[in-house]
Amino acid sequence: MTDPEHINQWETEAREWARLDGEARRLEEMRKIVFSEVVNRSNATAVSKAEHEAYASAEFRAHVKKMVEARTLANIARARMDARKLEFEKWRTMQATRRTEMGLT
């Protein structure tokens, strides 16, 4: 693999990580909004009761599940991106070693 190929692959991985990380952050930010919406729809007279119902609601649990899955995908993409960067660093080190061995420093 050549230097430009490593860079192009790393850039592709970085863009995918950024996209997935953005989606995970969006869902994480939406957590409080979804919670508030569920609380506001509650018929409970006490705030604490409405909050307990919201945490137990299928809607809130589904949102949290989606949020965690999105963060997991972003973390996997980050690991791929980091691995691609390590591949590039390995390639670069091998090239430097080869030049040194040939006396081309």
A tleap script that builds the chain and sets N, CA, C and O, in Angstrom:
source leaprc.protein.ff14SB
mol = sequence {
  NMET THR ASP PRO GLU HIE ILE ASN GLN TRP
  GLU THR GLU ALA ARG GLU TRP ALA ARG LEU
  ASP GLY GLU ALA ARG ARG LEU GLU GLU MET
  ARG LYS ILE VAL PHE SER GLU VAL VAL ASN
  ARG SER ASN ALA THR ALA VAL SER LYS ALA
  GLU HIE GLU ALA TYR ALA SER ALA GLU PHE
  ARG ALA HIE VAL LYS LYS MET VAL GLU ALA
  ARG THR LEU ALA ASN ILE ALA ARG ALA ARG
  MET ASP ALA ARG LYS LEU GLU PHE GLU LYS
  TRP ARG THR MET GLN ALA THR ARG ARG THR
  GLU MET GLY LEU CTHR
}
set mol.1.N position { 0.844 -1.177 0.000 }
set mol.1.CA position { 0.000 0.000 0.000 }
set mol.1.C position { 0.889 1.240 0.000 }
set mol.1.O position { 1.899 1.294 0.702 }
set mol.2.N position { 0.508 2.216 -0.781 }
set mol.2.CA position { 1.309 3.427 -0.875 }
set mol.2.C position { 0.793 4.502 0.062 }
set mol.2.O position { -0.315 4.414 0.591 }
set mol.3.N position { 1.610 5.507 0.252 }
set mol.3.CA position { 1.272 6.618 1.140 }
set mol.3.C position { -0.088 7.233 0.805 }
set mol.3.O position { -0.917 7.360 1.707 }
set mol.4.N position { -0.362 7.622 -0.448 }
set mol.4.CA position { -1.669 8.221 -0.754 }
set mol.4.C position { -2.837 7.274 -0.457 }
set mol.4.O position { -3.903 7.721 -0.032 }
set mol.5.N position { -2.642 5.970 -0.680 }
set mol.5.CA position { -3.713 5.019 -0.379 }
set mol.5.C position { -4.022 5.004 1.108 }
set mol.5.O position { -5.190 4.982 1.496 }
set mol.6.N position { -2.981 5.017 1.955 }
set mol.6.CA position { -3.184 5.044 3.396 }
set mol.6.C position { -3.944 6.308 3.803 }
set mol.6.O position { -4.881 6.256 4.599 }
set mol.7.N position { -3.529 7.418 3.252 }
set mol.7.CA position { -4.162 8.690 3.601 }
set mol.7.C position { -5.621 8.702 3.160 }
set mol.7.O position { -6.488 9.143 3.915 }
set mol.8.N position { -5.905 8.227 1.956 }
set mol.8.CA position { -7.284 8.194 1.469 }
set mol.8.C position { -8.153 7.271 2.310 }
set mol.8.O position { -9.299 7.600 2.617 }
set mol.9.N position { -7.612 6.120 2.681 }
set mol.9.CA position { -8.385 5.192 3.506 }
set mol.9.C position { -8.607 5.774 4.899 }
set mol.9.O position { -9.691 5.639 5.467 }
set mol.10.N position { -7.581 6.421 5.448 }
set mol.10.CA position { -7.740 7.036 6.763 }
set mol.10.C position { -8.798 8.139 6.696 }
set mol.10.O position { -9.626 8.262 7.599 }
set mol.11.N position { -8.773 8.929 5.645 }
set mol.11.CA position { -9.750 10.008 5.508 }
set mol.11.C position { -11.167 9.442 5.410 }
set mol.11.O position { -12.093 9.993 6.006 }
set mol.12.N position { -11.341 8.368 4.678 }
set mol.12.CA position { -12.648 7.722 4.575 }
set mol.12.C position { -13.120 7.242 5.944 }
set mol.12.O position { -14.271 7.455 6.326 }
set mol.13.N position { -12.214 6.590 6.678 }
set mol.13.CA position { -12.554 6.112 8.024 }
set mol.13.C position { -12.871 7.298 8.950 }
set mol.13.O position { -13.799 7.220 9.756 }
set mol.14.N position { -12.111 8.382 8.839 }
set mol.14.CA position { -12.323 9.549 9.686 }
set mol.14.C position { -13.683 10.188 9.407 }
set mol.14.O position { -14.382 10.593 10.336 }
set mol.15.N position { -14.052 10.276 8.151 }
set mol.15.CA position { -15.360 10.844 7.799 }
set mol.15.C position { -16.502 9.984 8.340 }
set mol.15.O position { -17.503 10.502 8.836 }
set mol.16.N position { -16.337 8.678 8.239 }
set mol.16.CA position { -17.376 7.775 8.752 }
set mol.16.C position { -17.481 7.902 10.267 }
set mol.16.O position { -18.585 7.936 10.811 }
set mol.17.N position { -16.341 7.971 10.950 }
set mol.17.CA position { -16.375 8.154 12.396 }
set mol.17.C position { -17.060 9.476 12.756 }
set mol.17.O position { -17.883 9.521 13.671 }
set mol.18.N position { -16.726 10.534 12.048 }
set mol.18.CA position { -17.323 11.840 12.336 }
set mol.18.C position { -18.838 11.800 12.137 }
set mol.18.O position { -19.588 12.368 12.931 }
set mol.19.N position { -19.279 11.136 11.088 }
set mol.19.CA position { -20.720 11.017 10.829 }
set mol.19.C position { -21.413 10.250 11.958 }
set mol.19.O position { -22.434 10.692 12.484 }
set mol.20.N position { -20.849 9.102 12.319 }
set mol.20.CA position { -21.445 8.281 13.368 }
set mol.20.C position { -21.359 8.950 14.738 }
set mol.20.O position { -22.284 8.841 15.543 }
set mol.21.N position { -20.259 9.636 15.000 }
set mol.21.CA position { -20.118 10.354 16.263 }
set mol.21.C position { -21.137 11.484 16.356 }
set mol.21.O position { -21.708 11.729 17.419 }
set mol.22.N position { -21.360 12.163 15.249 }
set mol.22.CA position { -22.362 13.230 15.221 }
set mol.22.C position { -23.753 12.700 15.503 }
set mol.22.O position { -24.525 13.323 16.232 }
set mol.23.N position { -24.074 11.555 14.930 }
set mol.23.CA position { -25.386 10.950 15.181 }
set mol.23.C position { -25.513 10.539 16.642 }
set mol.23.O position { -26.561 10.744 17.254 }
set mol.24.N position { -24.470 9.969 17.198 }
set mol.24.CA position { -24.507 9.567 18.613 }
set mol.24.C position { -24.661 10.791 19.509 }
set mol.24.O position { -25.447 10.770 20.456 }
set mol.25.N position { -23.923 11.848 19.219 }
set mol.25.CA position { -24.036 13.073 20.025 }
set mol.25.C position { -25.427 13.685 19.915 }
set mol.25.O position { -25.973 14.185 20.899 }
set mol.26.N position { -25.999 13.642 18.712 }
set mol.26.CA position { -27.351 14.175 18.514 }
set mol.26.C position { -28.351 13.421 19.392 }
set mol.26.O position { -29.186 14.027 20.063 }
set mol.27.N position { -28.254 12.101 19.376 }
set mol.27.CA position { -29.166 11.298 20.189 }
set mol.27.C position { -28.930 11.515 21.679 }
set mol.27.O position { -29.877 11.532 22.466 }
set mol.28.N position { -27.677 11.680 22.064 }
set mol.28.CA position { -27.366 11.944 23.470 }
set mol.28.C position { -27.954 13.286 23.919 }
set mol.28.O position { -28.460 13.406 25.036 }
set mol.29.N position { -27.886 14.271 23.060 }
set mol.29.CA position { -28.464 15.577 23.377 }
set mol.29.C position { -29.997 15.506 23.427 }
set mol.29.O position { -30.630 16.226 24.199 }
set mol.30.N position { -30.573 14.655 22.617 }
set mol.30.CA position { -32.024 14.508 22.565 }
set mol.30.C position { -32.578 13.761 23.779 }
set mol.30.O position { -33.789 13.770 24.004 }
set mol.31.N position { -31.735 13.131 24.545 }
set mol.31.CA position { -32.175 12.325 25.691 }
set mol.31.C position { -33.044 13.149 26.645 }
set mol.31.O position { -34.126 12.708 27.033 }
set mol.32.N position { -32.585 14.321 27.016 }
set mol.32.CA position { -33.346 15.159 27.957 }
set mol.32.C position { -34.650 15.652 27.330 }
set mol.32.O position { -35.664 15.778 28.017 }
set mol.33.N position { -34.621 15.929 26.039 }
set mol.33.CA position { -35.824 16.390 25.352 }
set mol.33.C position { -36.873 15.296 25.334 }
set mol.33.O position { -38.040 15.533 25.646 }
set mol.34.N position { -36.445 14.082 24.963 }
set mol.34.CA position { -37.386 12.954 24.941 }
set mol.34.C position { -37.940 12.718 26.341 }
set mol.34.O position { -39.141 12.512 26.513 }
set mol.35.N position { -37.071 12.749 27.328 }
set mol.35.CA position { -37.505 12.556 28.712 }
set mol.35.C position { -38.548 13.600 29.100 }
set mol.35.O position { -39.595 13.266 29.656 }
set mol.36.N position { -38.257 14.858 28.805 }
set mol.36.CA position { -39.192 15.942 29.150 }
set mol.36.C position { -40.526 15.777 28.442 }
set mol.36.O position { -41.580 16.012 29.032 }
set mol.37.N position { -40.484 15.377 27.185 }
set mol.37.CA position { -41.735 15.188 26.448 }
set mol.37.C position { -42.581 14.093 27.080 }
set mol.37.O position { -43.798 14.234 27.196 }
set mol.38.N position { -41.940 13.004 27.489 }
set mol.38.CA position { -42.677 11.917 28.120 }
set mol.38.C position { -43.229 12.369 29.470 }
set mol.38.O position { -44.373 12.063 29.806 }
set mol.39.N position { -42.428 13.092 30.242 }
set mol.39.CA position { -42.899 13.613 31.533 }
set mol.39.C position { -44.094 14.534 31.320 }
set mol.39.O position { -45.084 14.440 32.045 }
set mol.40.N position { -44.012 15.408 30.348 }
set mol.40.CA position { -45.094 16.376 30.100 }
set mol.40.C position { -46.401 15.708 29.661 }
set mol.40.O position { -47.480 16.258 29.882 }
set mol.41.N position { -46.312 14.545 29.051 }
set mol.41.CA position { -47.524 13.828 28.635 }
set mol.41.C position { -48.135 13.005 29.768 }
set mol.41.O position { -49.239 12.479 29.636 }
set mol.42.N position { -47.418 12.901 30.866 }
set mol.42.CA position { -47.888 12.083 31.989 }
set mol.42.C position { -49.121 12.706 32.645 }
set mol.42.O position { -49.284 13.926 32.683 }
set mol.43.N position { -49.969 11.841 33.153 }
set mol.43.CA position { -51.149 12.287 33.896 }
set mol.43.C position { -50.891 12.302 35.396 }
set mol.43.O position { -51.791 12.594 36.183 }
set mol.44.N position { -49.667 11.988 35.786 }
set mol.44.CA position { -49.331 11.952 37.213 }
set mol.44.C position { -49.419 13.356 37.803 }
set mol.44.O position { -49.099 14.344 37.142 }
set mol.45.N position { -49.849 13.423 39.028 }
set mol.45.CA position { -49.972 14.725 39.686 }
set mol.45.C position { -48.661 15.169 40.314 }
set mol.45.O position { -48.407 16.368 40.426 }
set mol.46.N position { -47.831 14.229 40.720 }
set mol.46.CA position { -46.534 14.568 41.316 }
set mol.46.C position { -45.441 14.479 40.251 }
set mol.46.O position { -45.441 13.565 39.427 }
set mol.47.N position { -44.520 15.424 40.276 }
set mol.47.CA position { -43.412 15.449 39.307 }
set mol.47.C position { -42.574 14.182 39.417 }
set mol.47.O position { -42.202 13.589 38.404 }
set mol.48.N position { -42.281 13.771 40.635 }
set mol.48.CA position { -41.445 12.579 40.811 }
set mol.48.C position { -42.112 11.342 40.216 }
set mol.48.O position { -41.438 10.494 39.631 }
set mol.49.N position { -43.415 11.236 40.359 }
set mol.49.CA position { -44.157 10.103 39.775 }
set mol.49.C position { -44.086 10.163 38.257 }
set mol.49.O position { -43.872 9.145 37.600 }
set mol.50.N position { -44.264 11.352 37.703 }
set mol.50.CA position { -44.192 11.528 36.243 }
set mol.50.C position { -42.799 11.159 35.733 }
set mol.50.O position { -42.666 10.546 34.674 }
set mol.51.N position { -41.764 11.531 36.483 }
set mol.51.CA position { -40.397 11.200 36.074 }
set mol.51.C position { -40.160 9.692 36.119 }
set mol.51.O position { -39.533 9.133 35.219 }
set mol.52.N position { -40.652 9.043 37.150 }
set mol.52.CA position { -40.510 7.581 37.238 }
set mol.52.C position { -41.219 6.899 36.068 }
set mol.52.O position { -40.700 5.950 35.480 }
set mol.53.N position { -42.395 7.390 35.745 }
set mol.53.CA position { -43.127 6.836 34.606 }
set mol.53.C position { -42.361 7.068 33.303 }
set mol.53.O position { -42.325 6.200 32.431 }
set mol.54.N position { -41.758 8.232 33.186 }
set mol.54.CA position { -40.996 8.546 31.967 }
set mol.54.C position { -39.806 7.608 31.817 }
set mol.54.O position { -39.561 7.074 30.736 }
set mol.55.N position { -39.065 7.409 32.910 }
set mol.55.CA position { -37.914 6.499 32.844 }
set mol.55.C position { -38.344 5.083 32.490 }
set mol.55.O position { -37.602 4.354 31.831 }
set mol.56.N position { -39.529 4.692 32.920 }
set mol.56.CA position { -40.022 3.336 32.659 }
set mol.56.C position { -40.727 3.205 31.315 }
set mol.56.O position { -41.061 2.095 30.901 }
set mol.57.N position { -40.955 4.311 30.634 }
set mol.57.CA position { -41.724 4.271 29.384 }
set mol.57.C position { -40.959 3.572 28.270 }
set mol.57.O position { -39.730 3.602 28.214 }
set mol.58.N position { -41.715 2.948 27.396 }
set mol.58.CA position { -41.128 2.265 26.237 }
set mol.58.C position { -40.435 3.277 25.317 }
set mol.58.O position { -39.392 2.979 24.736 }
set mol.59.N position { -41.011 4.456 25.191 }
set mol.59.CA position { -40.426 5.482 24.315 }
set mol.59.C position { -39.041 5.904 24.800 }
set mol.59.O position { -38.098 5.992 24.014 }
set mol.60.N position { -38.929 6.163 26.104 }
set mol.60.CA position { -37.639 6.602 26.642 }
set mol.60.C position { -36.619 5.468 26.580 }
set mol.60.O position { -35.462 5.690 26.222 }
set mol.61.N position { -37.042 4.259 26.926 }
set mol.61.CA position { -36.118 3.114 26.856 }
set mol.61.C position { -35.637 2.885 25.427 }
set mol.61.O position { -34.465 2.584 25.204 }
set mol.62.N position { -36.542 3.028 24.463 }
set mol.62.CA position { -36.159 2.860 23.054 }
set mol.62.C position { -35.144 3.921 22.638 }
set mol.62.O position { -34.198 3.637 21.904 }
set mol.63.N position { -35.353 5.141 23.114 }
set mol.63.CA position { -34.411 6.206 22.782 }
set mol.63.C position { -33.035 5.918 23.381 }
set mol.63.O position { -32.018 6.074 22.705 }
set mol.64.N position { -33.003 5.502 24.635 }
set mol.64.CA position { -31.727 5.191 25.285 }
set mol.64.C position { -31.027 4.046 24.555 }
set mol.64.O position { -29.812 4.079 24.357 }
set mol.65.N position { -31.795 3.039 24.156 }
set mol.65.CA position { -31.215 1.910 23.417 }
set mol.65.C position { -30.602 2.392 22.101 }
set mol.65.O position { -29.484 2.016 21.750 }
set mol.66.N position { -31.344 3.221 21.387 }
set mol.66.CA position { -30.842 3.761 20.121 }
set mol.66.C position { -29.593 4.611 20.352 }
set mol.66.O position { -28.645 4.566 19.568 }
set mol.67.N position { -29.605 5.378 21.428 }
set mol.67.CA position { -28.477 6.248 21.777 }
set mol.67.C position { -27.228 5.414 22.058 }
set mol.67.O position { -26.145 5.739 21.571 }
set mol.68.N position { -27.368 4.357 22.828 }
set mol.68.CA position { -26.229 3.498 23.168 }
set mol.68.C position { -25.718 2.770 21.926 }
set mol.68.O position { -24.508 2.646 21.735 }
set mol.69.N position { -26.622 2.294 21.089 }
set mol.69.CA position { -26.214 1.621 19.850 }
set mol.69.C position { -25.448 2.576 18.942 }
set mol.69.O position { -24.451 2.185 18.335 }
set mol.70.N position { -25.900 3.814 18.843 }
set mol.70.CA position { -25.215 4.810 18.015 }
set mol.70.C position { -23.818 5.096 18.548 }
set mol.70.O position { -22.870 5.212 17.772 }
set mol.71.N position { -23.682 5.210 19.868 }
set mol.71.CA position { -22.360 5.467 20.462 }
set mol.71.C position { -21.445 4.271 20.222 }
set mol.71.O position { -20.254 4.448 19.964 }
set mol.72.N position { -21.987 3.054 20.303 }
set mol.72.CA position { -21.198 1.846 20.039 }
set mol.72.C position { -20.689 1.846 18.602 }
set mol.72.O position { -19.517 1.555 18.361 }
set mol.73.N position { -21.553 2.166 17.653 }
set mol.73.CA position { -21.132 2.225 16.246 }
set mol.73.C position { -20.052 3.283 16.041 }
set mol.73.O position { -19.093 3.067 15.300 }
set mol.74.N position { -20.215 4.424 16.699 }
set mol.74.CA position { -19.201 5.479 16.584 }
set mol.74.C position { -17.874 5.009 17.173 }
set mol.74.O position { -16.815 5.287 16.610 }
set mol.75.N position { -17.921 4.305 18.291 }
set mol.75.CA position { -16.689 3.795 18.901 }
set mol.75.C position { -16.005 2.762 18.015 }
set mol.75.O position { -14.778 2.735 17.928 }
set mol.76.N position { -16.783 1.920 17.365 }
set mol.76.CA position { -16.218 0.934 16.436 }
set mol.76.C position { -15.564 1.651 15.261 }
set mol.76.O position { -14.467 1.288 14.837 }
set mol.77.N position { -16.239 2.664 14.741 }
set mol.77.CA position { -15.671 3.434 13.631 }
set mol.77.C position { -14.388 4.130 14.061 }
set mol.77.O position { -13.437 4.211 13.283 }
set mol.78.N position { -14.350 4.635 15.297 }
set mol.78.CA position { -13.143 5.286 15.807 }
set mol.78.C position { -11.995 4.280 15.891 }
set mol.78.O position { -10.851 4.605 15.571 }
set mol.79.N position { -12.307 3.064 16.321 }
set mol.79.CA position { -11.282 2.019 16.406 }
set mol.79.C position { -10.741 1.689 15.011 }
set mol.79.O position { -9.537 1.494 14.841 }
set mol.80.N position { -11.637 1.628 14.010 }
set mol.80.CA position { -11.192 1.389 12.627 }
set mol.80.C position { -10.295 2.517 12.141 }
set mol.80.O position { -9.271 2.281 11.499 }
set mol.81.N position { -10.692 3.741 12.453 }
set mol.81.CA position { -9.907 4.901 12.047 }
set mol.81.C position { -8.533 4.861 12.710 }
set mol.81.O position { -7.521 5.101 12.051 }
set mol.82.N position { -8.488 4.562 14.005 }
set mol.82.CA position { -7.209 4.479 14.710 }
set mol.82.C position { -6.334 3.357 14.147 }
set mol.82.O position { -5.119 3.509 14.025 }
set mol.83.N position { -6.965 2.232 13.807 }
set mol.83.CA position { -6.207 1.117 13.220 }
set mol.83.C position { -5.617 1.520 11.876 }
set mol.83.O position { -4.481 1.170 11.557 }
set mol.84.N position { -6.392 2.254 11.093 }
set mol.84.CA position { -5.898 2.712 9.785 }
set mol.84.C position { -4.707 3.649 9.979 }
set mol.84.O position { -3.737 3.594 9.224 }
set mol.85.N position { -4.786 4.498 10.982 }
set mol.85.CA position { -3.681 5.414 11.266 }
set mol.85.C position { -2.437 4.633 11.685 }
set mol.85.O position { -1.324 4.967 11.278 }
set mol.86.N position { -2.627 3.596 12.494 }
set mol.86.CA position { -1.492 2.760 12.893 }
set mol.86.C position { -0.865 2.058 11.691 }
set mol.86.O position { 0.356 1.924 11.609 }
set mol.87.N position { -1.710 1.610 10.760 }
set mol.87.CA position { -1.190 0.990 9.536 }
set mol.87.C position { -0.315 1.977 8.773 }
set mol.87.O position { 0.745 1.614 8.263 }
set mol.88.N position { -0.769 3.235 8.697 }
set mol.88.CA position { 0.014 4.259 8.012 }
set mol.88.C position { 1.346 4.488 8.727 }
set mol.88.O position { 2.396 4.568 8.089 }
set mol.89.N position { 1.292 4.591 10.056 }
set mol.89.CA position { 2.525 4.812 10.821 }
set mol.89.C position { 3.489 3.643 10.649 }
set mol.89.O position { 4.701 3.842 10.564 }
set mol.90.N position { 2.963 2.449 10.601 }
set mol.90.CA position { 3.800 1.271 10.369 }
set mol.90.C position { 4.452 1.355 8.991 }
set mol.90.O position { 5.651 1.118 8.846 }
set mol.91.N position { 3.657 1.692 7.990 }
set mol.91.CA position { 4.175 1.814 6.637 }
set mol.91.C position { 5.270 2.886 6.584 }
set mol.91.O position { 6.325 2.687 5.981 }
set mol.92.N position { 4.995 4.024 7.227 }
set mol.92.CA position { 5.953 5.129 7.222 }
set mol.92.C position { 7.263 4.722 7.910 }
set mol.92.O position { 8.347 5.056 7.429 }
set mol.93.N position { 7.164 4.019 9.007 }
set mol.93.CA position { 8.354 3.554 9.723 }
set mol.93.C position { 9.136 2.564 8.870 }
set mol.93.O position { 10.365 2.618 8.817 }
set mol.94.N position { 8.431 1.668 8.209 }
set mol.94.CA position { 9.104 0.696 7.339 }
set mol.94.C position { 9.835 1.399 6.201 }
set mol.94.O position { 10.941 1.007 5.828 }
set mol.95.N position { 9.211 2.440 5.652 }
set mol.95.CA position { 9.864 3.183 4.572 }
set mol.95.C position { 11.121 3.890 5.085 }
set mol.95.O position { 12.148 3.898 4.407 }
set mol.96.N position { 11.044 4.480 6.272 }
set mol.96.CA position { 12.211 5.155 6.851 }
set mol.96.C position { 13.322 4.157 7.142 }
set mol.96.O position { 14.496 4.442 6.910 }
set mol.97.N position { 12.952 2.994 7.648 }
set mol.97.CA position { 13.946 1.953 7.928 }
set mol.97.C position { 14.614 1.496 6.641 }
set mol.97.O position { 15.832 1.321 6.597 }
set mol.98.N position { 13.838 1.307 5.616 }
set mol.98.CA position { 14.369 0.880 4.312 }
set mol.98.C position { 15.347 1.922 3.759 }
set mol.98.O position { 16.417 1.579 3.256 }
set mol.99.N position { 14.961 3.207 3.861 }
set mol.99.CA position { 15.860 4.251 3.373 }
set mol.99.C position { 17.167 4.274 4.182 }
set mol.99.O position { 18.252 4.447 3.626 }
set mol.100.N position { 17.043 4.098 5.478 }
set mol.100.CA position { 18.247 4.080 6.337 }
set mol.100.C position { 19.143 2.912 5.969 }
set mol.100.O position { 20.361 3.067 5.873 }
set mol.101.N position { 18.552 1.751 5.765 }
set mol.101.CA position { 19.331 0.573 5.395 }
set mol.101.C position { 20.045 0.755 4.054 }
set mol.101.O position { 21.129 0.216 3.831 }
set mol.102.N position { 19.417 1.520 3.178 }
set mol.102.CA position { 20.032 1.764 1.870 }
set mol.102.C position { 20.989 2.938 1.911 }
set mol.102.O position { 21.644 3.247 0.916 }
set mol.103.N position { 21.071 3.589 3.052 }
set mol.103.CA position { 21.978 4.732 3.181 }
set mol.103.C position { 21.431 5.990 2.519 }
set mol.103.O position { 22.194 6.857 2.093 }
set mol.104.N position { 20.118 6.084 2.436 }
set mol.104.CA position { 19.481 7.219 1.770 }
set mol.104.C position { 18.900 8.234 2.749 }
set mol.104.O position { 18.031 9.014 2.359 }
set mol.105.N position { 19.328 8.253 3.953 }
set mol.105.CA position { 18.763 9.119 4.980 }
set mol.105.C position { 18.683 10.500 4.575 }
set mol.105.O position { 18.225 11.343 5.346 }
savepdb mol mol.pdb
quit
